[in-house]
Amino acid sequence: MSVAYKLNTYQGEKGTVTVYTSLCKGCGLCIQKCPKECLKWSNHLGIYGTPSVEPDMEICIACGTCQNVCPDCAISVQRNK
């Protein structure tokens, strides 16, 4: 049996950020810890009907901090080579 996740992918100069909205509970840890303050609440609802997050890819450096602090593995960051 396969599981389908709702996700949103954002591409920028430094990398790609994927937010799995079906896993995001809207805790905001990623917003608090982002060194560039590029994450904000989105209009996409997460697992509990709370807003999920989205990055501003003009600012994002694809450092992966958001991915590392997310307790639900709802963010994936792929840095460009």
mmCIF file of the N, C-alpha and C atoms, coordinates in Angstrom:
data_MODEL
# 
_entry.id   MODEL 
# 
loop_
_atom_site.group_PDB 
_atom_site.id 
_atom_site.type_symbol 
_atom_site.label_atom_id 
_atom_site.label_alt_id 
_atom_site.label_comp_id 
_atom_site.label_asym_id 
_atom_site.label_entity_id 
_atom_site.label_seq_id 
_atom_site.pdbx_PDB_ins_code 
_atom_site.Cartn_x 
_atom_site.Cartn_y 
_atom_site.Cartn_z 
_atom_site.occupancy 
_atom_site.B_iso_or_equiv 
_atom_site.pdbx_formal_charge 
_atom_site.auth_seq_id 
_atom_site.auth_comp_id 
_atom_site.auth_asym_id 
_atom_site.auth_atom_id 
_atom_site.pdbx_PDB_model_num 
ATOM 1   N N  . MET A 1 1  ? 0.841  -1.179 0.000  1.00 0.00 ? 1  MET A N  1 
ATOM 2   C CA . MET A 1 1  ? 0.000  0.000  0.000  1.00 0.00 ? 1  MET A CA 1 
ATOM 3   C C  . MET A 1 1  ? 0.886  1.241  0.000  1.00 0.00 ? 1  MET A C  1 
ATOM 4   N N  . SER A 1 2  ? 0.638  2.165  -0.889 1.00 0.00 ? 2  SER A N  1 
ATOM 5   C CA . SER A 1 2  ? 1.415  3.396  -0.926 1.00 0.00 ? 2  SER A CA 1 
ATOM 6   C C  . SER A 1 2  ? 0.645  4.517  -0.238 1.00 0.00 ? 2  SER A C  1 
ATOM 7   N N  . VAL A 1 3  ? 1.401  5.454  0.307  1.00 0.00 ? 3  VAL A N  1 
ATOM 8   C CA . VAL A 1 3  ? 0.817  6.595  1.007  1.00 0.00 ? 3  VAL A CA 1 
ATOM 9   C C  . VAL A 1 3  ? 1.077  7.836  0.174  1.00 0.00 ? 3  VAL A C  1 
ATOM 10  N N  . ALA A 1 4  ? 0.050  8.604  -0.088 1.00 0.00 ? 4  ALA A N  1 
ATOM 11  C CA . ALA A 1 4  ? 0.196  9.843  -0.856 1.00 0.00 ? 4  ALA A CA 1 
ATOM 12  C C  . ALA A 1 4  ? 0.266  11.019 0.113  1.00 0.00 ? 4  ALA A C  1 
ATOM 13  N N  . TYR A 1 5  ? 1.284  11.838 -0.043 1.00 0.00 ? 5  TYR A N  1 
ATOM 14  C CA . TYR A 1 5  ? 1.453  13.020 0.787  1.00 0.00 ? 5  TYR A CA 1 
ATOM 15  C C  . TYR A 1 5  ? 1.155  14.261 -0.031 1.00 0.00 ? 5  TYR A C  1 
ATOM 16  N N  . LYS A 1 6  ? 0.471  15.224 0.602  1.00 0.00 ? 6  LYS A N  1 
ATOM 17  C CA . LYS A 1 6  ? 0.297  16.521 -0.039 1.00 0.00 ? 6  LYS A CA 1 
ATOM 18  C C  . LYS A 1 6  ? 1.585  17.288 0.191  1.00 0.00 ? 6  LYS A C  1 
ATOM 19  N N  . LEU A 1 7  ? 2.101  17.888 -0.866 1.00 0.00 ? 7  LEU A N  1 
ATOM 20  C CA . LEU A 1 7  ? 3.346  18.631 -0.726 1.00 0.00 ? 7  LEU A CA 1 
ATOM 21  C C  . LEU A 1 7  ? 3.359  19.840 -1.644 1.00 0.00 ? 7  LEU A C  1 
ATOM 22  N N  . ASN A 1 8  ? 4.220  20.771 -1.290 1.00 0.00 ? 8  ASN A N  1 
ATOM 23  C CA . ASN A 1 8  ? 4.466  21.952 -2.106 1.00 0.00 ? 8  ASN A CA 1 
ATOM 24  C C  . ASN A 1 8  ? 5.972  22.079 -2.246 1.00 0.00 ? 8  ASN A C  1 
ATOM 25  N N  . THR A 1 9  ? 6.424  22.281 -3.475 1.00 0.00 ? 9  THR A N  1 
ATOM 26  C CA . THR A 1 9  ? 7.853  22.390 -3.748 1.00 0.00 ? 9  THR A CA 1 
ATOM 27  C C  . THR A 1 9  ? 8.166  23.811 -4.205 1.00 0.00 ? 9  THR A C  1 
ATOM 28  N N  . TYR A 1 10 ? 9.229  24.352 -3.622 1.00 0.00 ? 10 TYR A N  1 
ATOM 29  C CA . TYR A 1 10 ? 9.656  25.717 -3.921 1.00 0.00 ? 10 TYR A CA 1 
ATOM 30  C C  . TYR A 1 10 ? 11.107 25.664 -4.380 1.00 0.00 ? 10 TYR A C  1 
ATOM 31  N N  . GLN A 1 11 ? 11.397 26.291 -5.531 1.00 0.00 ? 11 GLN A N  1 
ATOM 32  C CA . GLN A 1 11 ? 12.747 26.282 -6.069 1.00 0.00 ? 11 GLN A CA 1 
ATOM 33  C C  . GLN A 1 11 ? 13.327 27.681 -6.048 1.00 0.00 ? 11 GLN A C  1 
ATOM 34  N N  . GLY A 1 12 ? 14.595 27.743 -5.712 1.00 0.00 ? 12 GLY A N  1 
ATOM 35  C CA . GLY A 1 12 ? 15.296 29.022 -5.676 1.00 0.00 ? 12 GLY A CA 1 
ATOM 36  C C  . GLY A 1 12 ? 16.701 28.872 -6.204 1.00 0.00 ? 12 GLY A C  1 
ATOM 37  N N  . GLU A 1 13 ? 17.447 29.933 -6.129 1.00 0.00 ? 13 GLU A N  1 
ATOM 38  C CA . GLU A 1 13 ? 18.818 29.948 -6.640 1.00 0.00 ? 13 GLU A CA 1 
ATOM 39  C C  . GLU A 1 13 ? 19.720 28.985 -5.869 1.00 0.00 ? 13 GLU A C  1 
ATOM 40  N N  . LYS A 1 14 ? 19.532 28.885 -4.559 1.00 0.00 ? 14 LYS A N  1 
ATOM 41  C CA . LYS A 1 14 ? 20.404 28.064 -3.715 1.00 0.00 ? 14 LYS A CA 1 
ATOM 42  C C  . LYS A 1 14 ? 19.955 26.610 -3.593 1.00 0.00 ? 14 LYS A C  1 
ATOM 43  N N  . GLY A 1 15 ? 18.665 26.334 -3.826 1.00 0.00 ? 15 GLY A N  1 
ATOM 44  C CA . GLY A 1 15 ? 18.195 24.966 -3.688 1.00 0.00 ? 15 GLY A CA 1 
ATOM 45  C C  . GLY A 1 15 ? 16.690 24.841 -3.803 1.00 0.00 ? 15 GLY A C  1 
ATOM 46  N N  . THR A 1 16 ? 16.196 23.681 -3.373 1.00 0.00 ? 16 THR A N  1 
ATOM 47  C CA . THR A 1 16 ? 14.776 23.366 -3.441 1.00 0.00 ? 16 THR A CA 1 
ATOM 48  C C  . THR A 1 16 ? 14.285 22.982 -2.054 1.00 0.00 ? 16 THR A C  1 
ATOM 49  N N  . VAL A 1 17 ? 13.146 23.529 -1.683 1.00 0.00 ? 17 VAL A N  1 
ATOM 50  C CA . VAL A 1 17 ? 12.528 23.209 -0.393 1.00 0.00 ? 17 VAL A CA 1 
ATOM 51  C C  . VAL A 1 17 ? 11.174 22.571 -0.675 1.00 0.00 ? 17 VAL A C  1 
ATOM 52  N N  . THR A 1 18 ? 10.951 21.404 -0.089 1.00 0.00 ? 18 THR A N  1 
ATOM 53  C CA . THR A 1 18 ? 9.674  20.718 -0.207 1.00 0.00 ? 18 THR A CA 1 
ATOM 54  C C  . THR A 1 18 ? 9.021  20.694 1.164  1.00 0.00 ? 18 THR A C  1 
ATOM 55  N N  . VAL A 1 19 ? 7.789  21.176 1.232  1.00 0.00 ? 19 VAL A N  1 
ATOM 56  C CA . VAL A 1 19 ? 7.019  21.161 2.473  1.00 0.00 ? 19 VAL A CA 1 
ATOM 57  C C  . VAL A 1 19 ? 5.898  20.141 2.306  1.00 0.00 ? 19 VAL A C  1 
ATOM 58  N N  . TYR A 1 20 ? 5.925  19.118 3.133  1.00 0.00 ? 20 TYR A N  1 
ATOM 59  C CA . TYR A 1 20 ? 4.886  18.089 3.128  1.00 0.00 ? 20 TYR A CA 1 
ATOM 60  C C  . TYR A 1 20 ? 3.754  18.580 4.021  1.00 0.00 ? 20 TYR A C  1 
ATOM 61  N N  . THR A 1 21 ? 2.774  19.231 3.409  1.00 0.00 ? 21 THR A N  1 
ATOM 62  C CA . THR A 1 21 ? 1.702  19.839 4.188  1.00 0.00 ? 21 THR A CA 1 
ATOM 63  C C  . THR A 1 21 ? 0.882  18.803 4.943  1.00 0.00 ? 21 THR A C  1 
ATOM 64  N N  . SER A 1 22 ? 0.821  17.586 4.443  1.00 0.00 ? 22 SER A N  1 
ATOM 65  C CA . SER A 1 22 ? 0.053  16.559 5.132  1.00 0.00 ? 22 SER A CA 1 
ATOM 66  C C  . SER A 1 22 ? 0.770  16.055 6.387  1.00 0.00 ? 22 SER A C  1 
ATOM 67  N N  . LEU A 1 23 ? 2.017  16.476 6.619  1.00 0.00 ? 23 LEU A N  1 
ATOM 68  C CA . LEU A 1 23 ? 2.748  16.132 7.834  1.00 0.00 ? 23 LEU A CA 1 
ATOM 69  C C  . LEU A 1 23 ? 2.922  17.321 8.779  1.00 0.00 ? 23 LEU A C  1 
ATOM 70  N N  . CYS A 1 24 ? 2.818  18.540 8.250  1.00 0.00 ? 24 CYS A N  1 
ATOM 71  C CA . CYS A 1 24 ? 3.065  19.749 9.040  1.00 0.00 ? 24 CYS A CA 1 
ATOM 72  C C  . CYS A 1 24 ? 1.930  19.985 10.031 1.00 0.00 ? 24 CYS A C  1 
ATOM 73  N N  . LYS A 1 25 ? 2.293  20.125 11.316 1.00 0.00 ? 25 LYS A N  1 
ATOM 74  C CA . LYS A 1 25 ? 1.284  20.400 12.337 1.00 0.00 ? 25 LYS A CA 1 
ATOM 75  C C  . LYS A 1 25 ? 1.232  21.875 12.707 1.00 0.00 ? 25 LYS A C  1 
ATOM 76  N N  . GLY A 1 26 ? 2.061  22.694 12.095 1.00 0.00 ? 26 GLY A N  1 
ATOM 77  C CA . GLY A 1 26 ? 2.026  24.129 12.329 1.00 0.00 ? 26 GLY A CA 1 
ATOM 78  C C  . GLY A 1 26 ? 2.634  24.554 13.649 1.00 0.00 ? 26 GLY A C  1 
ATOM 79  N N  . CYS A 1 27 ? 3.671  23.856 14.112 1.00 0.00 ? 27 CYS A N  1 
ATOM 80  C CA . CYS A 1 27 ? 4.282  24.188 15.405 1.00 0.00 ? 27 CYS A CA 1 
ATOM 81  C C  . CYS A 1 27 ? 5.122  25.462 15.341 1.00 0.00 ? 27 CYS A C  1 
ATOM 82  N N  . GLY A 1 28 ? 5.672  25.785 14.170 1.00 0.00 ? 28 GLY A N  1 
ATOM 83  C CA . GLY A 1 28 ? 6.432  27.019 13.997 1.00 0.00 ? 28 GLY A CA 1 
ATOM 84  C C  . GLY A 1 28 ? 7.894  26.950 14.398 1.00 0.00 ? 28 GLY A C  1 
ATOM 85  N N  . LEU A 1 29 ? 8.399  25.780 14.777 1.00 0.00 ? 29 LEU A N  1 
ATOM 86  C CA . LEU A 1 29 ? 9.814  25.671 15.150 1.00 0.00 ? 29 LEU A CA 1 
ATOM 87  C C  . LEU A 1 29 ? 10.729 26.099 14.013 1.00 0.00 ? 29 LEU A C  1 
ATOM 88  N N  . CYS A 1 30 ? 10.378 25.725 12.798 1.00 0.00 ? 30 CYS A N  1 
ATOM 89  C CA . CYS A 1 30 ? 11.208 26.083 11.645 1.00 0.00 ? 30 CYS A CA 1 
ATOM 90  C C  . CYS A 1 30 ? 11.262 27.600 11.445 1.00 0.00 ? 30 CYS A C  1 
ATOM 91  N N  . ILE A 1 31 ? 10.138 28.260 11.673 1.00 0.00 ? 31 ILE A N  1 
ATOM 92  C CA . ILE A 1 31 ? 10.099 29.719 11.541 1.00 0.00 ? 31 ILE A CA 1 
ATOM 93  C C  . ILE A 1 31 ? 10.997 30.366 12.588 1.00 0.00 ? 31 ILE A C  1 
ATOM 94  N N  . GLN A 1 32 ? 10.942 29.852 13.805 1.00 0.00 ? 32 GLN A N  1 
ATOM 95  C CA . GLN A 1 32 ? 11.751 30.408 14.901 1.00 0.00 ? 32 GLN A CA 1 
ATOM 96  C C  . GLN A 1 32 ? 13.246 30.209 14.681 1.00 0.00 ? 32 GLN A C  1 
ATOM 97  N N  . LYS A 1 33 ? 13.643 29.090 14.094 1.00 0.00 ? 33 LYS A N  1 
ATOM 98  C CA . LYS A 1 33 ? 15.065 28.747 13.985 1.00 0.00 ? 33 LYS A CA 1 
ATOM 99  C C  . LYS A 1 33 ? 15.723 29.156 12.674 1.00 0.00 ? 33 LYS A C  1 
ATOM 100 N N  . CYS A 1 34 ? 14.958 29.554 11.682 1.00 0.00 ? 34 CYS A N  1 
ATOM 101 C CA . CYS A 1 34 ? 15.529 29.918 10.379 1.00 0.00 ? 34 CYS A CA 1 
ATOM 102 C C  . CYS A 1 34 ? 16.491 31.105 10.528 1.00 0.00 ? 34 CYS A C  1 
ATOM 103 N N  . PRO A 1 35 ? 17.765 30.936 10.147 1.00 0.00 ? 35 PRO A N  1 
ATOM 104 C CA . PRO A 1 35 ? 18.728 32.027 10.311 1.00 0.00 ? 35 PRO A CA 1 
ATOM 105 C C  . PRO A 1 35 ? 18.484 33.210 9.368  1.00 0.00 ? 35 PRO A C  1 
ATOM 106 N N  . LYS A 1 36 ? 17.786 32.992 8.279  1.00 0.00 ? 36 LYS A N  1 
ATOM 107 C CA . LYS A 1 36 ? 17.520 34.067 7.308  1.00 0.00 ? 36 LYS A CA 1 
ATOM 108 C C  . LYS A 1 36 ? 16.097 34.620 7.433  1.00 0.00 ? 36 LYS A C  1 
ATOM 109 N N  . GLU A 1 37 ? 15.314 34.058 8.359  1.00 0.00 ? 37 GLU A N  1 
ATOM 110 C CA . GLU A 1 37 ? 13.921 34.485 8.562  1.00 0.00 ? 37 GLU A CA 1 
ATOM 111 C C  . GLU A 1 37 ? 13.133 34.473 7.251  1.00 0.00 ? 37 GLU A C  1 
ATOM 112 N N  . CYS A 1 38 ? 13.309 33.392 6.485  1.00 0.00 ? 38 CYS A N  1 
ATOM 113 C CA . CYS A 1 38 ? 12.650 33.324 5.181  1.00 0.00 ? 38 CYS A CA 1 
ATOM 114 C C  . CYS A 1 38 ? 11.377 32.483 5.188  1.00 0.00 ? 38 CYS A C  1 
ATOM 115 N N  . LEU A 1 39 ? 11.043 31.871 6.320  1.00 0.00 ? 39 LEU A N  1 
ATOM 116 C CA . LEU A 1 39 ? 9.822  31.065 6.388  1.00 0.00 ? 39 LEU A CA 1 
ATOM 117 C C  . LEU A 1 39 ? 8.663  31.887 6.925  1.00 0.00 ? 39 LEU A C  1 
ATOM 118 N N  . LYS A 1 40 ? 7.486  31.636 6.358  1.00 0.00 ? 40 LYS A N  1 
ATOM 119 C CA . LYS A 1 40 ? 6.271  32.326 6.808  1.00 0.00 ? 40 LYS A CA 1 
ATOM 120 C C  . LYS A 1 40 ? 5.107  31.338 6.729  1.00 0.00 ? 40 LYS A C  1 
ATOM 121 N N  . TRP A 1 41 ? 4.012  31.701 7.345  1.00 0.00 ? 41 TRP A N  1 
ATOM 122 C CA . TRP A 1 41 ? 2.814  30.859 7.291  1.00 0.00 ? 41 TRP A CA 1 
ATOM 123 C C  . TRP A 1 41 ? 2.206  30.945 5.902  1.00 0.00 ? 41 TRP A C  1 
ATOM 124 N N  . SER A 1 42 ? 1.707  29.824 5.411  1.00 0.00 ? 42 SER A N  1 
ATOM 125 C CA . SER A 1 42 ? 1.109  29.789 4.078  1.00 0.00 ? 42 SER A CA 1 
ATOM 126 C C  . SER A 1 42 ? -0.400 29.621 4.173  1.00 0.00 ? 42 SER A C  1 
ATOM 127 N N  . ASN A 1 43 ? -1.048 29.619 3.031  1.00 0.00 ? 43 ASN A N  1 
ATOM 128 C CA . ASN A 1 43 ? -2.494 29.382 2.963  1.00 0.00 ? 43 ASN A CA 1 
ATOM 129 C C  . ASN A 1 43 ? -2.813 27.891 2.875  1.00 0.00 ? 43 ASN A C  1 
ATOM 130 N N  . HIS A 1 44 ? -1.786 27.059 2.774  1.00 0.00 ? 44 HIS A N  1 
ATOM 131 C CA . HIS A 1 44 ? -1.961 25.611 2.706  1.00 0.00 ? 44 HIS A CA 1 
ATOM 132 C C  . HIS A 1 44 ? -2.121 25.070 4.118  1.00 0.00 ? 44 HIS A C  1 
ATOM 133 N N  . LEU A 1 45 ? -3.156 24.282 4.341  1.00 0.00 ? 45 LEU A N  1 
ATOM 134 C CA . LEU A 1 45 ? -3.414 23.762 5.669  1.00 0.00 ? 45 LEU A CA 1 
ATOM 135 C C  . LEU A 1 45 ? -2.671 22.458 5.915  1.00 0.00 ? 45 LEU A C  1 
ATOM 136 N N  . GLY A 1 46 ? -2.163 22.323 7.131  1.00 0.00 ? 46 GLY A N  1 
ATOM 137 C CA . GLY A 1 46 ? -1.442 21.133 7.530  1.00 0.00 ? 46 GLY A CA 1 
ATOM 138 C C  . GLY A 1 46 ? -2.377 20.068 8.079  1.00 0.00 ? 46 GLY A C  1 
ATOM 139 N N  . ILE A 1 47 ? -1.793 19.092 8.745  1.00 0.00 ? 47 ILE A N  1 
ATOM 140 C CA . ILE A 1 47 ? -2.508 17.907 9.189  1.00 0.00 ? 47 ILE A CA 1 
ATOM 141 C C  . ILE A 1 47 ? -3.647 18.209 10.164 1.00 0.00 ? 47 ILE A C  1 
ATOM 142 N N  . TYR A 1 48 ? -3.500 19.206 11.008 1.00 0.00 ? 48 TYR A N  1 
ATOM 143 C CA . TYR A 1 48 ? -4.538 19.536 11.987 1.00 0.00 ? 48 TYR A CA 1 
ATOM 144 C C  . TYR A 1 48 ? -5.389 20.728 11.572 1.00 0.00 ? 48 TYR A C  1 
ATOM 145 N N  . GLY A 1 49 ? -5.319 21.095 10.310 1.00 0.00 ? 49 GLY A N  1 
ATOM 146 C CA . GLY A 1 49 ? -6.074 22.247 9.830  1.00 0.00 ? 49 GLY A CA 1 
ATOM 147 C C  . GLY A 1 49 ? -5.419 23.568 10.162 1.00 0.00 ? 49 GLY A C  1 
ATOM 148 N N  . THR A 1 50 ? -4.183 23.503 10.637 1.00 0.00 ? 50 THR A N  1 
ATOM 149 C CA . THR A 1 50 ? -3.417 24.715 10.937 1.00 0.00 ? 50 THR A CA 1 
ATOM 150 C C  . THR A 1 50 ? -2.593 25.082 9.703  1.00 0.00 ? 50 THR A C  1 
ATOM 151 N N  . PRO A 1 51 ? -2.201 26.331 9.575  1.00 0.00 ? 51 PRO A N  1 
ATOM 152 C CA . PRO A 1 51 ? -1.385 26.712 8.415  1.00 0.00 ? 51 PRO A CA 1 
ATOM 153 C C  . PRO A 1 51 ? -0.049 25.981 8.424  1.00 0.00 ? 51 PRO A C  1 
ATOM 154 N N  . SER A 1 52 ? 0.398  25.606 7.239  1.00 0.00 ? 52 SER A N  1 
ATOM 155 C CA . SER A 1 52 ? 1.751  25.072 7.103  1.00 0.00 ? 52 SER A CA 1 
ATOM 156 C C  . SER A 1 52 ? 2.656  26.247 6.729  1.00 0.00 ? 52 SER A C  1 
ATOM 157 N N  . VAL A 1 53 ? 3.905  25.970 6.456  1.00 0.00 ? 53 VAL A N  1 
ATOM 158 C CA . VAL A 1 53 ? 4.846  27.048 6.162  1.00 0.00 ? 53 VAL A CA 1 
ATOM 159 C C  . VAL A 1 53 ? 5.237  27.044 4.690  1.00 0.00 ? 53 VAL A C  1 
ATOM 160 N N  . GLU A 1 54 ? 5.804  28.165 4.269  1.00 0.00 ? 54 GLU A N  1 
ATOM 161 C CA . GLU A 1 54 ? 6.386  28.254 2.932  1.00 0.00 ? 54 GLU A CA 1 
ATOM 162 C C  . GLU A 1 54 ? 7.592  29.183 3.002  1.00 0.00 ? 54 GLU A C  1 
ATOM 163 N N  . PRO A 1 55 ? 8.629  28.871 2.234  1.00 0.00 ? 55 PRO A N  1 
ATOM 164 C CA . PRO A 1 55 ? 9.829  29.700 2.245  1.00 0.00 ? 55 PRO A CA 1 
ATOM 165 C C  . PRO A 1 55 ? 9.749  30.820 1.215  1.00 0.00 ? 55 PRO A C  1 
ATOM 166 N N  . ASP A 1 56 ? 10.436 31.897 1.500  1.00 0.00 ? 56 ASP A N  1 
ATOM 167 C CA . ASP A 1 56 ? 10.646 32.947 0.517  1.00 0.00 ? 56 ASP A CA 1 
ATOM 168 C C  . ASP A 1 56 ? 11.959 32.593 -0.162 1.00 0.00 ? 56 ASP A C  1 
ATOM 169 N N  . MET A 1 57 ? 11.881 32.044 -1.348 1.00 0.00 ? 57 MET A N  1 
ATOM 170 C CA . MET A 1 57 ? 13.064 31.527 -2.033 1.00 0.00 ? 57 MET A CA 1 
ATOM 171 C C  . MET A 1 57 ? 13.998 32.622 -2.537 1.00 0.00 ? 57 MET A C  1 
ATOM 172 N N  . GLU A 1 58 ? 13.572 33.873 -2.465 1.00 0.00 ? 58 GLU A N  1 
ATOM 173 C CA . GLU A 1 58 ? 14.468 34.990 -2.791 1.00 0.00 ? 58 GLU A CA 1 
ATOM 174 C C  . GLU A 1 58 ? 15.504 35.166 -1.681 1.00 0.00 ? 58 GLU A C  1 
ATOM 175 N N  . ILE A 1 59 ? 15.142 34.751 -0.465 1.00 0.00 ? 59 ILE A N  1 
ATOM 176 C CA . ILE A 1 59 ? 15.998 34.928 0.715  1.00 0.00 ? 59 ILE A CA 1 
ATOM 177 C C  . ILE A 1 59 ? 16.658 33.614 1.137  1.00 0.00 ? 59 ILE A C  1 
ATOM 178 N N  . CYS A 1 60 ? 15.981 32.504 0.923  1.00 0.00 ? 60 CYS A N  1 
ATOM 179 C CA . CYS A 1 60 ? 16.417 31.188 1.415  1.00 0.00 ? 60 CYS A CA 1 
ATOM 180 C C  . CYS A 1 60 ? 17.792 30.812 0.881  1.00 0.00 ? 60 CYS A C  1 
ATOM 181 N N  . ILE A 1 61 ? 18.657 30.325 1.786  1.00 0.00 ? 61 ILE A N  1 
ATOM 182 C CA . ILE A 1 61 ? 19.991 29.878 1.392  1.00 0.00 ? 61 ILE A CA 1 
ATOM 183 C C  . ILE A 1 61 ? 20.088 28.347 1.387  1.00 0.00 ? 61 ILE A C  1 
ATOM 184 N N  . ALA A 1 62 ? 18.970 27.665 1.583  1.00 0.00 ? 62 ALA A N  1 
ATOM 185 C CA . ALA A 1 62 ? 18.897 26.201 1.583  1.00 0.00 ? 62 ALA A CA 1 
ATOM 186 C C  . ALA A 1 62 ? 19.887 25.589 2.565  1.00 0.00 ? 62 ALA A C  1 
ATOM 187 N N  . CYS A 1 63 ? 19.949 26.169 3.767  1.00 0.00 ? 63 CYS A N  1 
ATOM 188 C CA . CYS A 1 63 ? 20.898 25.697 4.776  1.00 0.00 ? 63 CYS A CA 1 
ATOM 189 C C  . CYS A 1 63 ? 20.445 24.394 5.433  1.00 0.00 ? 63 CYS A C  1 
ATOM 190 N N  . GLY A 1 64 ? 19.138 24.123 5.429  1.00 0.00 ? 64 GLY A N  1 
ATOM 191 C CA . GLY A 1 64 ? 18.627 22.892 5.997  1.00 0.00 ? 64 GLY A CA 1 
ATOM 192 C C  . GLY A 1 64 ? 18.253 22.964 7.462  1.00 0.00 ? 64 GLY A C  1 
ATOM 193 N N  . THR A 1 65 ? 18.371 24.130 8.073  1.00 0.00 ? 65 THR A N  1 
ATOM 194 C CA . THR A 1 65 ? 18.014 24.261 9.487  1.00 0.00 ? 65 THR A CA 1 
ATOM 195 C C  . THR A 1 65 ? 16.559 23.886 9.722  1.00 0.00 ? 65 THR A C  1 
ATOM 196 N N  . CYS A 1 66 ? 15.679 24.330 8.866  1.00 0.00 ? 66 CYS A N  1 
ATOM 197 C CA . CYS A 1 66 ? 14.254 24.020 9.013  1.00 0.00 ? 66 CYS A CA 1 
ATOM 198 C C  . CYS A 1 66 ? 14.013 22.516 8.970  1.00 0.00 ? 66 CYS A C  1 
ATOM 199 N N  . GLN A 1 67 ? 14.691 21.853 8.062  1.00 0.00 ? 67 GLN A N  1 
ATOM 200 C CA . GLN A 1 67 ? 14.579 20.401 7.938  1.00 0.00 ? 67 GLN A CA 1 
ATOM 201 C C  . GLN A 1 67 ? 15.061 19.710 9.211  1.00 0.00 ? 67 GLN A C  1 
ATOM 202 N N  . ASN A 1 68 ? 16.148 20.203 9.774  1.00 0.00 ? 68 ASN A N  1 
ATOM 203 C CA . ASN A 1 68 ? 16.740 19.574 10.951 1.00 0.00 ? 68 ASN A CA 1 
ATOM 204 C C  . ASN A 1 68 ? 15.920 19.769 12.226 1.00 0.00 ? 68 ASN A C  1 
ATOM 205 N N  . VAL A 1 69 ? 15.210 20.889 12.348 1.00 0.00 ? 69 VAL A N  1 
ATOM 206 C CA . VAL A 1 69 ? 14.449 21.139 13.579 1.00 0.00 ? 69 VAL A CA 1 
ATOM 207 C C  . VAL A 1 69 ? 13.007 20.661 13.505 1.00 0.00 ? 69 VAL A C  1 
ATOM 208 N N  . CYS A 1 70 ? 12.530 20.312 12.335 1.00 0.00 ? 70 CYS A N  1 
ATOM 209 C CA . CYS A 1 70 ? 11.136 19.883 12.195 1.00 0.00 ? 70 CYS A CA 1 
ATOM 210 C C  . CYS A 1 70 ? 10.933 18.535 12.887 1.00 0.00 ? 70 CYS A C  1 
ATOM 211 N N  . PRO A 1 71 ? 10.071 18.483 13.912 1.00 0.00 ? 71 PRO A N  1 
ATOM 212 C CA . PRO A 1 71 ? 9.869  17.225 14.635 1.00 0.00 ? 71 PRO A CA 1 
ATOM 213 C C  . PRO A 1 71 ? 9.061  16.193 13.840 1.00 0.00 ? 71 PRO A C  1 
ATOM 214 N N  . ASP A 1 72 ? 8.461  16.609 12.743 1.00 0.00 ? 72 ASP A N  1 
ATOM 215 C CA . ASP A 1 72 ? 7.592  15.723 11.973 1.00 0.00 ? 72 ASP A CA 1 
ATOM 216 C C  . ASP A 1 72 ? 8.133  15.391 10.583 1.00 0.00 ? 72 ASP A C  1 
ATOM 217 N N  . CYS A 1 73 ? 9.367  15.767 10.308 1.00 0.00 ? 73 CYS A N  1 
ATOM 218 C CA . CYS A 1 73 ? 9.996  15.516 8.992  1.00 0.00 ? 73 CYS A CA 1 
ATOM 219 C C  . CYS A 1 73 ? 9.128  16.046 7.860  1.00 0.00 ? 73 CYS A C  1 
ATOM 220 N N  . ALA A 1 74 ? 8.534  17.216 8.067  1.00 0.00 ? 74 ALA A N  1 
ATOM 221 C CA . ALA A 1 74 ? 7.621  17.788 7.089  1.00 0.00 ? 74 ALA A CA 1 
ATOM 222 C C  . ALA A 1 74 ? 8.323  18.697 6.083  1.00 0.00 ? 74 ALA A C  1 
ATOM 223 N N  . ILE A 1 75 ? 9.634  18.877 6.231  1.00 0.00 ? 75 ILE A N  1 
ATOM 224 C CA . ILE A 1 75 ? 10.393 19.748 5.331  1.00 0.00 ? 75 ILE A CA 1 
ATOM 225 C C  . ILE A 1 75 ? 11.617 18.993 4.821  1.00 0.00 ? 75 ILE A C  1 
ATOM 226 N N  . SER A 1 76 ? 11.837 19.110 3.524  1.00 0.00 ? 76 SER A N  1 
ATOM 227 C CA . SER A 1 76 ? 13.023 18.528 2.907  1.00 0.00 ? 76 SER A CA 1 
ATOM 228 C C  . SER A 1 76 ? 13.739 19.629 2.131  1.00 0.00 ? 76 SER A C  1 
ATOM 229 N N  . VAL A 1 77 ? 15.045 19.738 2.342  1.00 0.00 ? 77 VAL A N  1 
ATOM 230 C CA . VAL A 1 77 ? 15.834 20.768 1.657  1.00 0.00 ? 77 VAL A CA 1 
ATOM 231 C C  . VAL A 1 77 ? 16.903 20.081 0.818  1.00 0.00 ? 77 VAL A C  1 
ATOM 232 N N  . GLN A 1 78 ? 16.979 20.461 -0.443 1.00 0.00 ? 78 GLN A N  1 
ATOM 233 C CA . GLN A 1 78 ? 17.992 19.951 -1.350 1.00 0.00 ? 78 GLN A CA 1 
ATOM 234 C C  . GLN A 1 78 ? 18.778 21.156 -1.856 1.00 0.00 ? 78 GLN A C  1 
ATOM 235 N N  . ARG A 1 79 ? 20.033 21.223 -1.473 1.00 0.00 ? 79 ARG A N  1 
ATOM 236 C CA . ARG A 1 79 ? 20.880 22.339 -1.869 1.00 0.00 ? 79 ARG A CA 1 
ATOM 237 C C  . ARG A 1 79 ? 21.436 22.087 -3.271 1.00 0.00 ? 79 ARG A C  1 
ATOM 238 N N  . ASN A 1 80 ? 21.463 23.131 -4.099 1.00 0.00 ? 80 ASN A N  1 
ATOM 239 C CA . ASN A 1 80 ? 22.044 23.018 -5.437 1.00 0.00 ? 80 ASN A CA 1 
ATOM 240 C C  . ASN A 1 80 ? 23.551 22.861 -5.329 1.00 0.00 ? 80 ASN A C  1 
ATOM 241 N N  . LYS A 1 81 ? 24.129 22.134 -6.259 1.00 0.00 ? 81 LYS A N  1 
ATOM 242 C CA . LYS A 1 81 ? 25.588 21.940 -6.265 1.00 0.00 ? 81 LYS A CA 1 
ATOM 243 C C  . LYS A 1 81 ? 26.275 23.010 -7.034 1.00 0.00 ? 81 LYS A C  1 
# 
